[in-house]
């Protein structure tokens, strides 16, 4: 191991040291999150899908219309590391770390080493980024793929060959979460602003489209085999989401507007961005006018463009589906990159007009302010982790699931996925069930009468179990 470390070049060692130091807030928040074991409904679904996939029962998996990239990755991970909640959470923590590494590499290449350090510092301490990266959900993988895709959109302007991996990654992005479709308007608007719509007529674009189709094809073929329609899974998923909207699930992160809550996703990173706002707007305007500038200036414009289009796309989608704060977190890497660039200017460049000259703010004071902002981010992150980690609804899932596994020979429930995870058996018709298990947080899928001919034998954290008399 010592020989391996010594063989690394001094510059690479310095970069690695800087990256690990900047990643400390993220690792601390993730370690704190592992103390909370309550799971959401989506997490139970992904765990069960991974279990079914590993047994070759792909079409028997719950919610088989759900987009498949993360369940398949979870299945592959479980082969060497086992199928457990802790193993799955560690996988996502590593994926989040990979996203931080990608942000570090991008900022190092286009801005500076200092900007890369600050970017990782802000993203790693971002309240919702660390929280979601410690859960068994598809968001961390989506963040990584989206960041990579946006960078490839940028690179394609100067290097057409980037369109080929972009095509493949775009399909993986959409197959991890269908929200990835908003990458298309981001790319088109950016290429148009750079006067490079001719990329759509290049040979490399055709190769990228072929790579995209090749990645999509297995899922479309499976959908056709299962439903008789290549888009059958997508239609089922969309309809199920509309039904969830009509049912009105009591989700703890529901919000009224994405645009209003975007500053919360930015967290403390919004402060350095606000300090250089005039400089930022000037660079965006210059890039829009196609004036001569650096690659970094064009990338700053793309970061702003991506954040705006994603927010507006989600706002429009919010009229069909409930608005959830976690859907907005994909802008966090872009905001962090902007904050890293801004912090570098504030701490090192001190551009004119950032603050009045008479304030005479020293670099040491600014560094302390940066540390305070990161600490504030971490405090908010710890609050978010604690709030969601101790949610009565999610705690109730764990409690009633374990109770049912030990005390119910058969069951019917409006949270079947939760009970199935613990009991390892499907539910039966309510008339035949030994236990009727009701979550008061969730709507009934059917108008089932849980109390008819039954006695309440268990009630805790919004969960009720009725047993036959």
N, C-alpha and C positions, 0 to 999 in steps of 0.2 A: 504493500500500500504506500509506504514511504517513497519507494522508487517511482511509483506512478505519479505521486504528487510532485516529486522533484522534476519529472519529465515535462510537466506543464509549463508553458512559457510564462515569464514574469507578468506580462500584460494580461494573460488569461487568468492567472492567479489573482491579480488585482481586481479584475472584473468580477470574478467569482466571489471574492471577499466582499466587494461592494454590494453585489446582488443579495448575498446571504444576510448581510447587515440590514439592508432595506426590507428584506422579507420577514424580519423578526416580528413586527406587529401582526402580520398575517398568521404566522405560525403560533404566536401566543393566543390570538383569538380563536384559532381552530382547536388548539389544545383545550381552551376553556369550553368551547362548544361540545367537545366530546364528553363533557361531564353530564350533559343533558341527553337523555336517551329516548324521549318521546318522539314519535314519528307522525308525519302527516299521512293522509290517505294516498297521495301520490307515491310516497316512499314505499308503502306496503305494496302498491301496484307494481312498482319497478322491481322490488325484491322478488315478488311472485313470478313476474315475467322472466327474470333471470333464472329462477329455479326451473320453470317450465322449459325454457330454451335449452338449458343444459341437459335436460332429459330428452330432448328432441321433440317435445310436444309444443311446437310453435303455435299451431292453430288452436290448441286447447288453452293457451295462456289467457289470463284475464285481460280484458281491454286490448285484444290483439290488433285493433285498428290504430293503436297508439304508435307514434313514429319510432322506428326500431333501432336507431344507431346506439343509443345509450344502453338499452337492454342487452344488445349483442356484445357491447364492450364489457358490460357487467358480467356476462356469461364467460367471456374469454378470461377476464380477471379472476373469476372464481375457480378456474381450472387449477392454477398453481397455488392460489392463496385462500381457497375455501369460500363457501357461500354463507356469509354472516353479515350482520348489520355493521359491525366494526370494520370488517374488510371492505365493504362497499363504501363506507364513509372515508376510509383512508384513500381509496381510489380517487374520489372526488377532490380530496385535499391535494393530492399529487397533480391532478388536472389543473386545479387552481394555481398551483405553484408553476406549472408549465405556462399558464397564461401570463403570470408575472414575468417569467423568463422571456417570453415573446415580447412583452411590452418593454422590458429592459433592452433587448436587442434592437428593437425598432427605434427607440429613443436614442440609443447610443449611435446608431447609424445616421439618423436624420437630424438630431439636435446636438447633444453632447453627453459625456459620461455623467456629468452632474445632473443633467435633466433626466437621464435614465434612472439614476438613484432616487431622485425626488418622485418620479412617476410611479415607481414600484412602491415607494413609501406611502404615497397617497392611495394607490389601488389596494395594497395589502391591508391598510387600516380602514378601507371603505366599509361602513357598517354592514351593508347587505351582501357585499361580495364575499367576505369571510364567512358570514352566516350560511349563505347558500352553498358555498364550496364545502361545507361540512355536512351537508344533507345528501340523502340518496335520491337525487333528482337529476334531470338532464341539463339544468342551467349551466354548471361549470364547463361542461363540454361545449355547450353552445357559445359561451363567452370566448373560449379559446378559438373555435372555428370562425366565429364572426370577426374577431380581431385579425386573424390570419387572412381572411377573405378581403377585408377592407385594405390591408396592406398590399395584397396582390392586385387589387383594383388600382391602387396608386402606382405600383411598379409597372403595370401593363402599359402605361403611357410612354415610358421610356424603353421598355423591353417587352415586346409582344409575346414572347415565349411564356410570360407569366400567366397568360390567358388559359394555358393548358391545365396547370394545377388548380387555377381558379375555378374552372369548370367542374373538376372532380370535388373540390372542397365545397363548392356551392351546393351540390347535391347532398353531401354529408351534412351540411348546415341545415338544409330544409328537412332532411330525414331525422335530424335530432330534435328540432322544433320547427313547426311550419312557419313561425314568425320570420325565419330566415329569408322568406320571399321579399322582405323589405330591402334586402341587399340590391335587388335589381334596380329600383329607382335611384338608389345611392350611386351605383355604378354609371347609370345612363346620364344622370345630371352632372356627375364629375367629368365624364368623358366629353360631354357636350361643352362644358365650361373650358375644357382644355383643347377644344376643337379637334377631338380625336374620335368622333363617332365612326370614322373610317375603320376603326378597329373591328367593328361588327362585320366588315367585309373581308377580313384577312383569313389566311389559311389557318393561323394559330387559333382564331376564334372558332373555326369549324372543328379543329381538333379538341378544343376545350368543350364544345357542345357535345362532341362524341363521348368524351370522358364523362361528362355529366349524365348522359343517357345511360352509359355503361354502369354507373353507380346506382342509378335509379331503377334499372331494369329488373333486378331480382325482387325488389319490393313490389313493383307493378305486376310481375308475373305471379308472385304469391297472392297478391290481392285478387287477380283474375281467377286463380285456382280456387280461392276460398269463397269469393262472392260472385264470380261470373262477370266482374267489371274491373278493369285495370285500375280505375280510380275508386273502387268500392271502399277500400279502407279509409281513404281521405274523406269520402262522403259520410261514412259512419262516424268518423272522428268529429267532423264539423257539426253533424246533427246532435251528437252527444253533448258537445259544448253548448249548443243552443238550449238543449234540454236542461243542462245544469244551470244556465242563466235563469230559465223559467222557474226552476225549483228553488232558486235563491239560497244556495249554500251559505252558511254563516262562516265566511272566510275571514281570518283576522287581519289580513293586509289589504282589504278592499279600500279603494280611494275614489274620490269624486272626479279627479282630472289628472292625467299624466303630466300635462304642462305645469300645473301648479306644484306638483311634487318632485319635479326634476331637480330642484335645488337640494332636496333631501338626499337624493341619490348621490349628488356631487359631494355632499358633506363639507368638511373643512377645505376641500380642494377648491371650492368656489372663491375663497379669499384671495389666493395669489392670482387667480384668473381675473378677478375684479380689479386688482391693483394695476394690471397691465391691459385693461380692457380696451383703452384707446389704441394701443399698439396692436392688439389682437384684431380689432375691427379694421385697422389700416391694412394689415396683412391679408385679411379675408377679402377686402375690397380690391386690393392690388391683384390678388390671385383671380378674382372674378373678372377683372379687366384684362386678364392675360398679360399683365406687365411683367417685365423681367424680374425674376426673384429666385430665391434658392429653392431647392427641393423641399426643405423644411417648411417654407412658406406655403407651398402647394399642399403639403400634408396637413398643416394646420387648418387650411380651408376644408380639406376632406374630413377632418375630425369634427369640425363644427357642422358641416353638411350632414354627416352620418348621424350625429346626435339629434339634429333638428328633424330629419326625415323619419328616424325611428320613433321619436316622440309623437309626431303628427300622424304617422301610420297607426300607432297604438291608440291614439285619441279617436281616430275614425273607427277602429275595430271595437272600441269601447261601446259603441252604439249597438253592437250585436252581442256583446259578452260583458260580464262584469269586469271592471278595471281593477287590476291587482298591482300593487307596488312592485312586486318582484319581476313583473314583465318588463319594467323599465330599467332594471339593473344592467342589461347589456350595454348601455351607454357609459357605464362606469370606467371601462378601460380607456375610452376616448377622452372622457373628462380628466382622468388621471394623467394621460399624456399631455393634455393642454396645461394642466396644473404643474407638471414637471417642467415643461418649457417655460411657463410663467415664473415659477420659483427660481429657475436658473437666471432669468433676466433680472428678477428683483434682487437676488442675493449677489449676483456677480456683475450684471451689466448696469443696473440702476438707470433705466432709460429715462430721458427727460419727460416730465409731465406725470410721472407715477405718483409723486407726492411733492409738496412744497419744499423748496431748498432749505428754508429756515428750520425745518424739523431736524435735519442733520442726523438721520437714523443710521447707526453704525451697523456693520455687517454682523457683529456679535449679537446685537439686539434682534436683528432679523432672523438669525439662526435660532435663537431662543423662541421667537414667535412661531417658527416652522415646527419646532419640537412640540410646542403647546398645541398647535393645530392637529398634529398627528395624535397626540395624547387625547385631545377632544374627540377625534374620530374613533379612537379605540374605546373610549368611555361609552359613546353612543352605540358602537358595535357590541360591547358587552351587554348593554341594556337590551338591544334587539335580540341577541342570542338568549338572554334570560327570559325576556317576555314571551318569545315564541317557544322556547324550550320548556317553559312551565305552563303553556297554554292548557287550560282545563280540558278542552276538547281532545287534544293529542294525548294528554296524560290519561284521559278516560279510555281512549282506544287501547292503550297498553294494559290498563287494569282489567277491562272487561274481556279482552282477548285471552289473557292468562286465566281468568276465572272460567271462561267457557271451555278452555282446553282441559281443565281439571274436573269440571262439574257437569258438562253437558254431553250426553251421548249423541245427540243430533241437535241441529239448531236451524232457525230462520232469523235473518237479521237485515236491517237496512244498511249495515256496514259489513257486508259479506267479506270483502277483501281483507278487512282487519281480522275478523274471526278466522277466516281460512288460513291466514299466515300462522296463527298460533295453534289452531286445532288440526290443521293439515287434512281437512275434509270439506267438501262442498256442502252448501246448505240444502235443506229439503223443503218441501211444501210446508207452509206454516201449520196446516192441519195435522201434519205428521211429526212435527218437530217437538223434541223434548223441551227445548228452551226457545222462547221468542225473545230476541235481544234487540233492544231499541236504543239508538243514539238520539237523544233529544236535540242535538246540534244539527242533525242532518234530516232532510225531508224523506218521507217514505217513497220508495220507488213505486210501490203499489199501495192501494188503500187497505193496508193490512190491519186487522184488529188484534193487537198484541195481548189484550187483557181477557178476551173471551175464554172462559173455562180455565183460566190460569191465575196463579198467585204470584205477586211480586216477591221475589226471593233475594234480589240484590239490587242496590241502587247506590251509585257513587260517580262523581264527576260527570254528571249528565248522562250516564249510561244506566239502563234498566234491564233486568233479566226477569222474565215471567216464566214460571214452570207450570206444566200441566197439573191440574188438581188430581 
